[in-house]
């Protein structure tokens, strides 16, 4: 799986955030924070 913010490879052990029923994983806290502030910017359908 990939970090939706920076496109780095991440695993289920990485920090996660849930949005609209889907769980996303992040390489670091700052990517997670950026995603949580504006999830729609980072989600590609
Ligand atoms: Zn990242």
PDB file of the backbone (N, CA, C, O) and the ligand in Angstrom, with CONECT records:
HET     ZN  A 101       1
ATOM      1  N   UNK A   1       0.831  -1.200   0.000  1.00  0.00           N
ATOM      2  CA  UNK A   1       0.000   0.000   0.000  1.00  0.00           C
ATOM      3  C   UNK A   1       0.869   1.254   0.000  1.00  0.00           C
ATOM      4  O   UNK A   1       2.062   1.211   0.300  1.00  0.00           O
ATOM      5  N   UNK A   2       0.247   2.345  -0.338  1.00  0.00           N
ATOM      6  CA  UNK A   2       1.008   3.585  -0.460  1.00  0.00           C
ATOM      7  C   UNK A   2       0.435   4.695   0.399  1.00  0.00           C
ATOM      8  O   UNK A   2      -0.771   4.789   0.628  1.00  0.00           O
ATOM      9  N   UNK A   3       1.338   5.518   0.859  1.00  0.00           N
ATOM     10  CA  UNK A   3       0.968   6.753   1.530  1.00  0.00           C
ATOM     11  C   UNK A   3       0.303   7.675   0.495  1.00  0.00           C
ATOM     12  O   UNK A   3       0.940   8.050  -0.489  1.00  0.00           O
ATOM     13  N   UNK A   4      -0.966   8.043   0.708  1.00  0.00           N
ATOM     14  CA  UNK A   4      -1.652   8.871  -0.300  1.00  0.00           C
ATOM     15  C   UNK A   4      -1.101  10.288  -0.405  1.00  0.00           C
ATOM     16  O   UNK A   4      -1.355  10.982  -1.390  1.00  0.00           O
ATOM     17  N   UNK A   5      -0.362  10.713   0.585  1.00  0.00           N
ATOM     18  CA  UNK A   5       0.148  12.084   0.578  1.00  0.00           C
ATOM     19  C   UNK A   5       1.442  12.178  -0.235  1.00  0.00           C
ATOM     20  O   UNK A   5       1.551  13.021  -1.126  1.00  0.00           O
ATOM     21  N   UNK A   6       2.416  11.326   0.063  1.00  0.00           N
ATOM     22  CA  UNK A   6       3.723  11.440  -0.590  1.00  0.00           C
ATOM     23  C   UNK A   6       4.007  10.282  -1.536  1.00  0.00           C
ATOM     24  O   UNK A   6       5.028  10.282  -2.224  1.00  0.00           O
ATOM     25  N   UNK A   7       3.100   9.277  -1.580  1.00  0.00           N
ATOM     26  CA  UNK A   7       3.238   8.153  -2.508  1.00  0.00           C
ATOM     27  C   UNK A   7       4.358   7.178  -2.133  1.00  0.00           C
ATOM     28  O   UNK A   7       4.784   6.373  -2.962  1.00  0.00           O
ATOM     29  N   UNK A   8       4.824   7.249  -0.916  1.00  0.00           N
ATOM     30  CA  UNK A   8       5.826   6.282  -0.458  1.00  0.00           C
ATOM     31  C   UNK A   8       5.152   4.962  -0.115  1.00  0.00           C
ATOM     32  O   UNK A   8       3.972   4.926   0.234  1.00  0.00           O
ATOM     33  N   UNK A   9       5.918   3.875  -0.218  1.00  0.00           N
ATOM     34  CA  UNK A   9       5.401   2.580   0.197  1.00  0.00           C
ATOM     35  C   UNK A   9       5.290   2.526   1.714  1.00  0.00           C
ATOM     36  O   UNK A   9       6.226   2.889   2.427  1.00  0.00           O
ATOM     37  N   UNK A  10       4.135   2.068   2.206  1.00  0.00           N
ATOM     38  CA  UNK A  10       3.927   1.924   3.642  1.00  0.00           C
ATOM     39  C   UNK A  10       3.298   0.564   3.921  1.00  0.00           C
ATOM     40  O   UNK A  10       2.803  -0.099   3.010  1.00  0.00           O
ATOM     41  N   UNK A  11       3.320   0.156   5.186  1.00  0.00           N
ATOM     42  CA  UNK A  11       2.716  -1.110   5.576  1.00  0.00           C
ATOM     43  C   UNK A  11       1.634  -0.858   6.617  1.00  0.00           C
ATOM     44  O   UNK A  11       1.418   0.271   7.056  1.00  0.00           O
ATOM     45  N   UNK A  12       0.960  -1.936   6.999  1.00  0.00           N
ATOM     46  CA  UNK A  12      -0.103  -1.802   7.998  1.00  0.00           C
ATOM     47  C   UNK A  12       0.435  -1.376   9.360  1.00  0.00           C
ATOM     48  O   UNK A  12      -0.328  -0.961  10.232  1.00  0.00           O
ATOM     49  N   UNK A  13       1.743  -1.479   9.538  1.00  0.00           N
ATOM     50  CA  UNK A  13       2.331  -1.074  10.816  1.00  0.00           C
ATOM     51  C   UNK A  13       2.481   0.436  10.907  1.00  0.00           C
ATOM     52  O   UNK A  13       2.643   0.984  11.997  1.00  0.00           O
ATOM     53  N   UNK A  14       2.427   1.100   9.773  1.00  0.00           N
ATOM     54  CA  UNK A  14       2.562   2.551   9.791  1.00  0.00           C
ATOM     55  C   UNK A  14       1.315   3.198  10.391  1.00  0.00           C
ATOM     56  O   UNK A  14       0.263   2.570  10.515  1.00  0.00           O
ATOM     57  N   UNK A  15       1.460   4.444  10.751  1.00  0.00           N
ATOM     58  CA  UNK A  15       0.351   5.226  11.288  1.00  0.00           C
ATOM     59  C   UNK A  15      -0.839   5.201  10.344  1.00  0.00           C
ATOM     60  O   UNK A  15      -0.677   5.340   9.132  1.00  0.00           O
ATOM     61  N   UNK A  16      -2.031   5.024  10.893  1.00  0.00           N
ATOM     62  CA  UNK A  16      -3.217   4.921  10.058  1.00  0.00           C
ATOM     63  C   UNK A  16      -4.241   5.981  10.413  1.00  0.00           C
ATOM     64  O   UNK A  16      -4.283   6.491  11.533  1.00  0.00           O
ATOM     65  N   UNK A  17      -5.071   6.298   9.418  1.00  0.00           N
ATOM     66  CA  UNK A  17      -6.185   7.201   9.631  1.00  0.00           C
ATOM     67  C   UNK A  17      -7.357   6.689   8.805  1.00  0.00           C
ATOM     68  O   UNK A  17      -7.177   6.208   7.686  1.00  0.00           O
ATOM     69  N   UNK A  18      -8.552   6.794   9.361  1.00  0.00           N
ATOM     70  CA  UNK A  18      -9.716   6.306   8.635  1.00  0.00           C
ATOM     71  C   UNK A  18     -10.496   7.471   8.064  1.00  0.00           C
ATOM     72  O   UNK A  18     -10.703   8.491   8.722  1.00  0.00           O
ATOM     73  N   UNK A  19     -10.918   7.296   6.838  1.00  0.00           N
ATOM     74  CA  UNK A  19     -11.714   8.347   6.201  1.00  0.00           C
ATOM     75  C   UNK A  19     -12.765   7.707   5.315  1.00  0.00           C
ATOM     76  O   UNK A  19     -12.439   6.915   4.431  1.00  0.00           O
ATOM     77  N   UNK A  20     -14.026   8.048   5.546  1.00  0.00           N
ATOM     78  CA  UNK A  20     -15.158   7.502   4.800  1.00  0.00           C
ATOM     79  C   UNK A  20     -15.096   5.981   4.667  1.00  0.00           C
ATOM     80  O   UNK A  20     -15.305   5.425   3.589  1.00  0.00           O
ATOM     81  N   UNK A  21     -14.801   5.318   5.799  1.00  0.00           N
ATOM     82  CA  UNK A  21     -14.833   3.867   5.844  1.00  0.00           C
ATOM     83  C   UNK A  21     -13.591   3.175   5.313  1.00  0.00           C
ATOM     84  O   UNK A  21     -13.511   1.947   5.337  1.00  0.00           O
ATOM     85  N   UNK A  22     -12.621   3.944   4.834  1.00  0.00           N
ATOM     86  CA  UNK A  22     -11.371   3.364   4.335  1.00  0.00           C
ATOM     87  C   UNK A  22     -10.227   3.747   5.244  1.00  0.00           C
ATOM     88  O   UNK A  22     -10.194   4.847   5.797  1.00  0.00           O
ATOM     89  N   UNK A  23      -9.280   2.817   5.394  1.00  0.00           N
ATOM     90  CA  UNK A  23      -8.121   3.096   6.232  1.00  0.00           C
ATOM     91  C   UNK A  23      -6.919   3.411   5.340  1.00  0.00           C
ATOM     92  O   UNK A  23      -6.604   2.674   4.406  1.00  0.00           O
ATOM     93  N   UNK A  24      -6.270   4.508   5.651  1.00  0.00           N
ATOM     94  CA  UNK A  24      -5.080   4.931   4.913  1.00  0.00           C
ATOM     95  C   UNK A  24      -3.884   4.925   5.852  1.00  0.00           C
ATOM     96  O   UNK A  24      -4.006   5.227   7.039  1.00  0.00           O
ATOM     97  N   UNK A  25      -2.735   4.579   5.305  1.00  0.00           N
ATOM     98  CA  UNK A  25      -1.516   4.530   6.113  1.00  0.00           C
ATOM     99  C   UNK A  25      -0.518   5.575   5.643  1.00  0.00           C
ATOM    100  O   UNK A  25      -0.479   5.953   4.472  1.00  0.00           O
ATOM    101  N   UNK A  26       0.291   6.031   6.600  1.00  0.00           N
ATOM    102  CA  UNK A  26       1.192   7.156   6.320  1.00  0.00           C
ATOM    103  C   UNK A  26       2.603   6.867   6.799  1.00  0.00           C
ATOM    104  O   UNK A  26       2.812   6.144   7.773  1.00  0.00           O
ATOM    105  N   UNK A  27       3.578   7.454   6.087  1.00  0.00           N
ATOM    106  CA  UNK A  27       4.990   7.217   6.432  1.00  0.00           C
ATOM    107  C   UNK A  27       5.378   7.944   7.700  1.00  0.00           C
ATOM    108  O   UNK A  27       6.287   7.516   8.412  1.00  0.00           O
ATOM    109  N   UNK A  28       4.697   9.039   7.988  1.00  0.00           N
ATOM    110  CA  UNK A  28       5.096   9.836   9.135  1.00  0.00           C
ATOM    111  C   UNK A  28       3.911  10.662   9.637  1.00  0.00           C
ATOM    112  O   UNK A  28       2.880  10.763   8.973  1.00  0.00           O
ATOM    113  N   UNK A  29       4.079  11.242  10.811  1.00  0.00           N
ATOM    114  CA  UNK A  29       2.987  11.990  11.438  1.00  0.00           C
ATOM    115  C   UNK A  29       2.596  13.206  10.612  1.00  0.00           C
ATOM    116  O   UNK A  29       1.426  13.589  10.594  1.00  0.00           O
ATOM    117  N   UNK A  30       3.559  13.818   9.928  1.00  0.00           N
ATOM    118  CA  UNK A  30       3.208  15.035   9.188  1.00  0.00           C
ATOM    119  C   UNK A  30       2.361  14.713   7.965  1.00  0.00           C
ATOM    120  O   UNK A  30       1.489  15.501   7.600  1.00  0.00           O
ATOM    121  N   UNK A  31       2.600  13.563   7.320  1.00  0.00           N
ATOM    122  CA  UNK A  31       1.730  13.155   6.204  1.00  0.00           C
ATOM    123  C   UNK A  31       0.324  12.861   6.719  1.00  0.00           C
ATOM    124  O   UNK A  31      -0.669  13.233   6.093  1.00  0.00           O
ATOM    125  N   UNK A  32       0.255  12.196   7.852  1.00  0.00           N
ATOM    126  CA  UNK A  32      -1.044  11.887   8.439  1.00  0.00           C
ATOM    127  C   UNK A  32      -1.809  13.170   8.751  1.00  0.00           C
ATOM    128  O   UNK A  32      -3.009  13.269   8.493  1.00  0.00           O
ATOM    129  N   UNK A  33      -1.109  14.137   9.302  1.00  0.00           N
ATOM    130  CA  UNK A  33      -1.744  15.404   9.657  1.00  0.00           C
ATOM    131  C   UNK A  33      -2.240  16.133   8.406  1.00  0.00           C
ATOM    132  O   UNK A  33      -3.346  16.672   8.390  1.00  0.00           O
ATOM    133  N   UNK A  34      -1.419  16.142   7.370  1.00  0.00           N
ATOM    134  CA  UNK A  34      -1.802  16.801   6.119  1.00  0.00           C
ATOM    135  C   UNK A  34      -3.049  16.147   5.536  1.00  0.00           C
ATOM    136  O   UNK A  34      -3.950  16.830   5.050  1.00  0.00           O
ATOM    137  N   UNK A  35      -3.092  14.820   5.588  1.00  0.00           N
ATOM    138  CA  UNK A  35      -4.249  14.092   5.076  1.00  0.00           C
ATOM    139  C   UNK A  35      -5.496  14.415   5.875  1.00  0.00           C
ATOM    140  O   UNK A  35      -6.560  14.659   5.305  1.00  0.00           O
ATOM    141  N   UNK A  36      -5.369  14.418   7.179  1.00  0.00           N
ATOM    142  CA  UNK A  36      -6.542  14.645   8.026  1.00  0.00           C
ATOM    143  C   UNK A  36      -7.091  16.067   7.886  1.00  0.00           C
ATOM    144  O   UNK A  36      -8.278  16.308   8.106  1.00  0.00           O
ATOM    145  N   UNK A  37      -6.226  16.990   7.522  1.00  0.00           N
ATOM    146  CA  UNK A  37      -6.691  18.363   7.338  1.00  0.00           C
ATOM    147  C   UNK A  37      -7.475  18.527   6.048  1.00  0.00           C
ATOM    148  O   UNK A  37      -8.386  19.352   5.976  1.00  0.00           O
ATOM    149  N   UNK A  38      -7.131  17.752   5.031  1.00  0.00           N
ATOM    150  CA  UNK A  38      -7.812  17.871   3.747  1.00  0.00           C
ATOM    151  C   UNK A  38      -7.752  16.555   2.957  1.00  0.00           C
ATOM    152  O   UNK A  38      -7.057  16.455   1.946  1.00  0.00           O
ATOM    153  N   UNK A  39      -8.501  15.540   3.445  1.00  0.00           N
ATOM    154  CA  UNK A  39      -8.418  14.200   2.837  1.00  0.00           C
ATOM    155  C   UNK A  39      -8.712  14.190   1.346  1.00  0.00           C
ATOM    156  O   UNK A  39      -8.065  13.467   0.588  1.00  0.00           O
ATOM    157  N   UNK A  40      -9.673  14.981   0.925  1.00  0.00           N
ATOM    158  CA  UNK A  40     -10.103  14.934  -0.478  1.00  0.00           C
ATOM    159  C   UNK A  40      -8.979  15.304  -1.440  1.00  0.00           C
ATOM    160  O   UNK A  40      -8.951  14.855  -2.586  1.00  0.00           O
ATOM    161  N   UNK A  41      -8.067  16.119  -0.963  1.00  0.00           N
ATOM    162  CA  UNK A  41      -6.956  16.537  -1.803  1.00  0.00           C
ATOM    163  C   UNK A  41      -6.065  15.355  -2.192  1.00  0.00           C
ATOM    164  O   UNK A  41      -5.400  15.379  -3.228  1.00  0.00           O
ATOM    165  N   UNK A  42      -6.061  14.312  -1.340  1.00  0.00           N
ATOM    166  CA  UNK A  42      -5.092  13.232  -1.527  1.00  0.00           C
ATOM    167  C   UNK A  42      -5.706  11.936  -2.031  1.00  0.00           C
ATOM    168  O   UNK A  42      -4.979  11.013  -2.397  1.00  0.00           O
ATOM    169  N   UNK A  43      -7.018  11.852  -2.056  1.00  0.00           N
ATOM    170  CA  UNK A  43      -7.651  10.607  -2.477  1.00  0.00           C
ATOM    171  C   UNK A  43      -7.888  10.594  -3.976  1.00  0.00           C
ATOM    172  O   UNK A  43      -8.539  11.476  -4.535  1.00  0.00           O
ATOM    173  N   UNK A  44      -7.342   9.573  -4.603  1.00  0.00           N
ATOM    174  CA  UNK A  44      -7.586   9.394  -6.035  1.00  0.00           C
ATOM    175  C   UNK A  44      -8.580   8.262  -6.190  1.00  0.00           C
ATOM    176  O   UNK A  44      -8.360   7.155  -5.698  1.00  0.00           O
ATOM    177  N   UNK A  45      -9.650   8.539  -6.861  1.00  0.00           N
ATOM    178  CA  UNK A  45     -10.674   7.501  -7.074  1.00  0.00           C
ATOM    179  C   UNK A  45     -10.220   6.467  -8.090  1.00  0.00           C
ATOM    180  O   UNK A  45     -10.958   5.527  -8.386  1.00  0.00           O
TER     181      UNK A  45
HETATM  182 ZN    ZN A 101       4.343  10.278   3.580  1.00  0.00          ZN
END
